[in-house]
Amino acid sequence: MNIINDISSSQKGLFTSAQATSLGIDRMALSRLASHGQIEPVAWGVFRAAAAPSIREEDVYAAWLATNPATPAHLRPFDESGCVASLGTAAWLHGLGELKPEPITFSCPKRKQSRNPSLRFLRRQLPKEDVCMVAGMPTTTPRRTILDLLDHGEDLSLVTSVLRDAELADFAMNLGDEVNSRAAKCGFGKGFDLYAYLKRG
């Protein structure tokens, strides 16, 4: 447990089985610790030390740890080179709008797949200016998040609430032209003022 506490202390109380294995704790030992209530599974291959409190973003953080399970969080580059929380997951992490984090969505520069229906991976390389840190994870900025939601066909009423909250927090300035350029993609005619439409709610 001392080893596990050392691993998890810088990862919001969480650790992966791969991290534990690299430090000499085998799966049998993890099973014994789980059966005695000393650790708790929170996702496939991710555990929480039982003494650590559960946190709001636990499911998202556990999924992010699992995208690179052998590497401790503090050794990962906190930039666009790894998996970045995106779309509704990013909006939820920022506290914008009414979207839920599921499916937990990451943009990754290399192809990733999962059989878990609550996980989604987008293969793309984001520019550095579109990534910021939220809750200890690389996350798309509010501006990039709003544009991504439009690009991926999110319900416009939900995008409206994200845009409203972002502007109230001074997160999403000067988005008019970029939003309007997506009017056709959202089913409106050429020249439609999508930004004004969203602003009206």
N, C-alpha and C positions, 0 to 999 in steps of 0.2 A: 504493500500500500504506500510505502514511502516513495517508491519509484513512480507509481501511478500519480500520486499527489504532486510530485515534481513535474511530470509531464502535463498534467491537467491544469496546474495553477496558472499557466499563461494562455490557456485555451478555454476560458470560461467554464472550467470544471470538466471539460470533455477531453477524450483521447481516443485514438483509433487502435484497433487490434494490431495493425502493422507497426505503429509506434511502440506499442508494448512489446511486440515480438523482437523488435530491433534492440531492445534493452534486456532481453533474456526472459521475458514473461511469456510462456507458451499458452496456447489456447485452452489447455486443460486447467491451467492456473486461473485463467480468466473465467472459465466456467465455474470453478469453485468459488471465486470471489463473488460472482453473480448469484450463485445459489445461496450464499451467506448474506446477501443484501449489501455487500460492500461496494459494488458497482452496479449500475443499471444500464441496460441497452437503450439507446435512444434512436438509433438508425442502424442499417446493416454495417457491421464492422466498427461502430462508434458507440462509446460508452460514456456515462457520466459517473464520476466519483460520488457515492451516495451522500457524502457530507456536503457536496457542492449544491447550492440552490439552483433550481430551474430558472431559466431566464426567458424573456419574451421571444427572442430570436433563436432559441435553442435548435429548433428543427432546421432552420436555414443554415445556421452555423455548422451543425453536424453534417449536413449535406455538402457544405463547402469543404470541410475537412476531408470528407470522403472522396472529393475530386482529386486529391493528391495525398493519399492516406499515410504514406511513409514519411512525409516531410512535416515537421512541426510548424505550426503557424508562424512562429517568429523567424523561421528561416525562409519563408516564402517571400518573393517580391510582391509588395502590395501595390501592384500596378496592372496594366492591361495585358501582361504576358501570361497570366494564369486565367482561371475561371472567374468571371465577374457576374455578380447578381444582377439580373435584368428584368425588364417588363414589370409585371405586377408584383413580383418579389421585390424589385428595387423600390417601387412606389411604396410598398408596405414598410420596408426598412426605413425609408425617409419619413414615414408617417404622413404620406400624401394620399388624399382621396379615400375611397371605400373598398379598394381592391384587397383581396386576400393574397397571401404569399404563394398559395398552391395554384397550379403546379409550380414547385420551386424551380426557377429558371435561371440558368447560367449561360453566359456567352463565353465560349472557349476557343482559343486559336487553333486547337487540334480537335479532331473528331472524337466525340465521346458518346456513348450510348448507355441506356439503362432500361431494365425491364420494369422498373418501378414507375407506375403511371403517374405518381405524384412528383416525378422529376422530369425536367425537360432541358435539353442542351441545344444551343444554337451554335453552329460553327461559324465564327467570324472573329476577325482581329479588330478590336476597337482602338481608335486613336487615344493617345494619352489624355487629351483634354476632356474626354468623355467618361473618365473614371475618377471616382473619389472613394474615400474610406468611410464606411458606415458600419457601426457595431463590430468593428474589427475585421471587416471583409471588404474587398474591392467591389464597388457597386457603381452602376451607371449613374451619372449625374442627373439631377432633376430634369434638365433640358433634354438630355439624350433619352431619358426614360419616357418623357411625354411623346417625343417623336417616334420612339420605338413602338409605343402603344398604338399610335395611329398607323404606323407601317404594318403592324401585325393584326390589324382589324379588330382592336378592342372596342367594346361598346362605347359609343361616343358620350353617353351620359356618365360613364365611369371616367373617361378621359377628362370630361368637364370638371369633375370634382378634384381630380389630380392637378389640373391646371390652376384651378381656383386656389387650392391650398398652396401650391408652389408660388404663385404670385403674392399671396398674403405673406408668405415667409421670405419674399424677395429672392426666390431661387430661380425664377424663370423669366428673365427680362428679355425683351426684344425678340420674341418668338414668332411674331406675326407672319413674316415672310415665309419662314420655314414651315409653319403650320399650313398656311394657304397653299403652298406648293404641293400639298398632299390632298387637296380637295377632291381631285378626280379619283384618286385611290380610295377615298372614303365614299364615293358614289355621288358626288356633286359635279355640277357643270364647270367648265373652264371659267376662271375668274371669280368663282364663288369665294366669299370672305368666310372661310371656315373658322378663322381665329375669332372673328366677331360672333359667329354662331355659337362657338363653344363658350365664349365669355358670357353670352346671354343665358347659357344654361338650358 
